[in-house]
């Protein structure tokens, strides 16, 4: 081989080395594994979309401020070293069963010590993936850290479980989610169209507001019965209302409470206002729990959110429809 040919081959090899080195440097700068490291993501609640968007020292409920670009809670089964572990992921429908699970901590052992959030150590949300059959329940825990509650899945399909809790010593609440499988007849339930009024058990709940993606939106619910405003709502878990919003598609979880704290004996209503930050444009299902005359009721709404702020159907444009008095969607 001539010296000139050898020199040309050596130069070409040098160019290849530099090219691979440059590619490696770029790949290291944008490491997809590092970018997706859950340990580097903010804990649920820090973005204002967990169960406690913000809690003041006096125990009042925050309105849900925070970074809308952060991943919403409820999309992961494990976060910050804590994992939601159901005892089984297979159930039958239309029969009462024991729904059991544990929360394991960074040491791999069941967590047994919790900081109460809204008067409970843990809140469990159960909903089918088509957003029907919504339940907000409170299981009990034994001394070994095993949670359980009698529960009936109303229909077959894939259901989502959300555990909303704050481990003792942890500075923020967490929301973990996992799917379970329920055998039986599966008939998908389509989402209802957006409307401003939902009637449940004789109560008319009217929604007003302008939800906007990425910014805090104020939503107001007005409750009436027999055409008269309800002015004696009762405290339920330390508030006059609880609002859970689930994003259609991935079922990202938002849980907000009104800014007004409710002490025993206080009366609230007819309006309940929430500050809610919808992280992205899309369709959301809203579930409002309120208590009156000793019973808890759930009103359900479908809301479409865009980047500019979409006005929910004006209350005067959609009166309560006769015959719409039903139990909640799929309940």
C-alpha positions in Angstrom: 0.0 0.0 0.0 1.4 3.4 -0.9 2.0 6.1 1.7 -0.6 8.4 0.1 -3.3 5.7 0.3 -2.4 4.9 3.9 -2.7 8.6 4.8 -6.1 8.9 3.1 -7.4 5.9 5.0 -6.0 7.2 8.3 -7.8 10.6 7.7 -11.1 8.8 7.0 -10.8 6.8 10.1 -10.2 9.9 12.1 -13.4 11.5 10.7 -15.4 8.5 11.8 -14.0 8.6 15.3 -14.9 12.3 15.6 -18.4 11.7 14.3 -19.1 8.9 16.8 -17.7 11.0 19.6 -20.0 13.9 18.7 -23.0 11.6 18.5 -22.2 10.1 21.9 -21.9 13.6 23.4 -25.2 14.7 22.0 -26.9 11.5 23.2 -25.5 12.0 26.7 -26.8 15.5 26.8 -30.3 14.4 26.0 -30.4 11.1 28.0 -34.0 9.7 27.6 -33.6 7.5 30.6 -32.3 10.3 32.8 -35.0 12.6 31.6 -37.7 10.0 32.5 -36.2 9.2 35.9 -39.2 9.4 38.3 -36.8 10.5 41.1 -36.2 13.7 39.2 -39.9 14.5 38.8 -41.7 16.6 41.4 -43.8 14.6 43.9 -47.5 14.6 43.5 -49.0 17.7 45.1 -46.0 19.9 44.4 -47.6 20.9 41.1 -50.8 21.8 42.8 -52.7 18.9 41.2 -52.5 16.3 43.9 -55.0 15.9 46.7 -53.4 18.8 48.6 -52.6 21.5 46.0 -51.5 23.6 48.9 -52.3 23.4 52.6 -51.9 26.4 54.9 -50.5 26.1 58.4 -54.0 26.4 59.9 -55.2 23.3 58.0 -57.1 25.2 55.2 -57.4 23.7 51.7 -55.4 25.1 48.9 -56.9 26.1 45.6 -54.5 24.1 43.4 -51.6 26.4 42.3 -48.6 25.0 40.7 -46.5 24.0 37.6 -48.9 22.8 34.9 -46.0 21.4 32.9 -45.2 18.8 35.5 -46.6 15.3 35.1 -50.0 15.0 36.9 -50.4 12.4 39.7 -52.0 9.0 39.3 -50.2 7.9 36.1 -47.6 5.8 38.0 -47.8 2.8 40.3 -44.6 3.8 42.1 -43.2 7.2 43.0 -40.6 8.5 45.4 -39.9 4.9 46.6 -43.6 4.2 47.4 -45.6 1.5 45.5 -49.2 0.6 45.3 -49.5 -3.2 45.5 -52.9 -4.8 45.1 -53.3 -8.3 46.6 -54.8 -9.4 43.3 -55.6 -7.7 39.9 -58.4 -10.1 39.0 -62.0 -9.7 40.2 -65.5 -10.8 39.3 -68.3 -8.3 38.6 -71.6 -7.7 40.4 -70.5 -9.4 43.5 -69.1 -8.1 46.8 -65.4 -8.9 47.3 -62.6 -7.7 49.6 -60.5 -5.1 47.8 -57.1 -5.4 49.5 -53.8 -3.7 48.9 -50.6 -2.4 50.6 -48.4 0.7 50.1 -44.8 -0.4 50.3 -42.1 2.2 51.2 -38.5 2.7 50.1 -37.5 -0.2 52.3 -39.9 -2.6 50.5 -42.1 -3.0 53.6 -45.7 -2.0 54.0 -46.2 1.5 55.3 -48.0 1.7 58.6 -47.7 5.3 59.6 -49.5 8.1 57.7 -50.2 11.8 58.0 -53.9 12.5 57.7 -55.1 14.4 54.7 -58.6 15.7 54.9 -59.4 13.6 58.0 -58.3 10.3 56.5 -55.0 8.4 56.3 -55.8 7.3 52.7 -58.4 8.0 50.1 -59.2 5.4 47.4 -60.7 6.3 44.1 -62.1 3.5 41.9 -63.3 4.1 38.4 -63.6 2.1 35.2 -61.3 3.2 32.4 -64.3 4.5 30.3 -64.8 6.8 33.3 -68.0 5.1 34.5 -68.6 3.7 38.0 -66.8 6.4 40.0 -66.3 5.7 43.7 -64.5 7.6 46.4 -64.1 5.3 49.4 -62.1 4.9 52.5 -60.6 1.5 53.3 -59.3 0.5 56.8 -55.8 -0.6 57.6 -54.6 -3.3 60.0 -51.5 -3.2 62.2 -49.4 -4.8 59.5 -50.2 -2.1 56.9 -52.8 -4.1 54.9 -55.7 -2.0 53.5 -59.1 -3.5 52.8 -62.7 -2.6 52.0 -65.7 -4.6 50.9 -66.4 -3.5 47.3 -68.5 -4.5 44.3 -67.3 -3.8 40.8 -70.5 -3.1 38.9 -69.4 -4.3 35.5 -66.7 -6.1 33.6 -63.7 -4.3 32.1 -60.5 -2.6 33.2 -60.7 -0.5 36.3 -58.3 2.1 37.7 -57.4 2.3 41.4 -56.0 5.5 42.8 -54.4 5.6 46.3 -54.2 9.2 47.6 -52.1 9.5 50.8 -49.2 11.1 52.6 -46.7 8.8 54.4 -45.6 10.0 57.8 -42.4 12.0 57.4 -43.0 12.6 53.7 -43.4 16.3 52.9 -46.0 15.9 50.2 -49.1 13.8 49.5 -48.7 11.1 46.8 -51.2 9.7 44.3 -50.4 6.2 42.9 -52.5 4.4 40.3 -52.8 0.9 39.0 -55.2 -1.1 36.8 -57.2 -4.2 37.8 -59.2 -6.6 35.6 -62.9 -7.4 36.2 -64.5 -10.3 34.4 -68.1 -10.1 33.2 -70.1 -8.4 30.5 -68.3 -5.3 29.2 -70.4 -2.6 27.5 -68.4 0.6 27.0 -70.2 3.7 28.4 -69.6 6.8 26.3 -68.9 10.1 28.0 -71.8 12.4 28.4 -71.8 15.6 26.3 -70.6 18.8 28.1 -73.5 20.3 30.0 -73.9 22.9 32.8 -76.5 21.0 34.9 -76.4 17.6 36.5 -79.3 16.3 38.6 -78.7 13.6 41.2 -81.1 12.4 43.9 -83.3 15.5 43.5 -80.4 18.0 43.6 -79.6 20.3 40.7 -75.9 21.1 40.5 -75.0 23.9 38.1 -71.4 24.4 36.8 -70.0 27.7 35.6 -66.5 28.7 34.7 -63.9 29.1 31.9 -61.4 26.2 32.1 -58.1 27.0 30.4 -55.2 24.6 29.9 -52.0 25.4 31.9 -53.5 28.1 34.0 -55.6 28.1 37.2 -59.3 28.1 36.3 -62.1 28.9 38.8 -65.0 26.5 38.7 -68.1 27.3 40.6 -70.8 24.7 41.5 -74.2 26.0 42.7 -76.5 23.4 44.4 -80.3 23.7 44.7 -83.1 21.3 45.5 -86.8 21.8 44.5 -85.8 25.1 42.9 -84.4 26.5 46.2 -80.7 27.1 46.9 -79.2 24.7 49.4 -77.6 26.8 52.1 -76.9 24.2 54.7 -74.3 21.9 53.1 -72.6 19.8 55.7 -68.8 19.4 56.1 -67.5 16.2 54.5 -63.9 15.3 55.3 -63.2 18.8 56.3 -64.7 20.6 53.3 -68.0 21.5 51.7 -67.0 19.8 48.5 -64.4 17.5 46.9 -63.6 17.7 43.3 -61.8 14.9 41.3 -61.0 15.6 37.7 -59.8 12.7 35.4 -58.3 13.4 32.0 -59.9 11.2 29.3 -57.4 9.0 27.6 -54.7 8.4 30.2 -56.8 9.2 33.3 -54.4 11.7 34.8 -55.7 12.6 38.2 -56.5 16.0 39.7 -58.0 16.4 43.2 -58.8 19.9 44.5 -60.7 21.3 47.4 -62.4 24.7 48.0 -60.3 27.3 49.7 -62.9 27.5 52.6 -62.2 25.1 55.4 -65.3 23.5 56.9 -65.4 22.9 60.7 -68.0 20.6 62.3 -71.3 22.4 62.7 -70.6 24.9 59.9 -73.0 25.3 57.1 -72.1 25.9 53.5 -73.6 26.6 50.0 -75.2 27.2 47.8 -72.0 27.8 45.8 -68.7 25.9 46.1 -65.7 27.4 44.2 -62.6 25.6 43.2 -59.3 26.7 41.8 -58.3 24.0 39.3 -55.3 23.8 37.0 -55.9 21.6 34.0 -52.4 20.5 32.8 -53.3 20.2 29.1 -56.1 20.8 26.6 -58.5 17.8 26.3 -61.6 16.3 27.7 -62.0 15.9 31.5 -64.6 14.2 33.6 -65.4 16.1 36.8 -66.8 14.4 39.9 -68.1 16.6 42.7 -68.9 15.0 46.2 -71.0 17.1 48.6 -73.0 16.2 51.7 -76.5 17.3 52.7 -78.9 15.9 55.2 -76.5 13.3 56.2 -75.9 11.8 52.7 -73.1 12.2 50.3 -74.0 12.8 46.6 -71.8 12.8 43.5 -72.4 15.1 40.5 -70.6 14.4 37.3 -69.7 16.7 34.4 -67.8 16.5 31.1 -65.6 19.5 30.4 -63.6 20.2 27.2 -60.6 22.4 27.9 -58.5 24.3 25.3 -55.5 26.6 25.5 -57.5 29.8 25.2 -60.3 29.1 27.8 -63.6 27.5 26.8 -66.7 28.8 28.4 -68.7 26.0 29.9 -72.3 25.9 28.7 -74.0 29.0 30.4 -76.3 27.9 33.2 -79.2 29.7 31.6 -78.7 27.9 28.3 -79.4 24.4 29.6 -82.1 23.9 32.2 -82.4 20.7 34.1 -83.8 18.0 31.9 -86.9 16.1 33.2 -86.0 12.5 33.8 -82.3 13.2 34.2 -82.5 12.4 37.9 -80.1 9.5 38.0 -77.4 8.0 40.1 -73.9 9.0 39.0 -72.5 7.8 35.7 -72.3 4.0 35.9 -72.6 4.0 39.7 
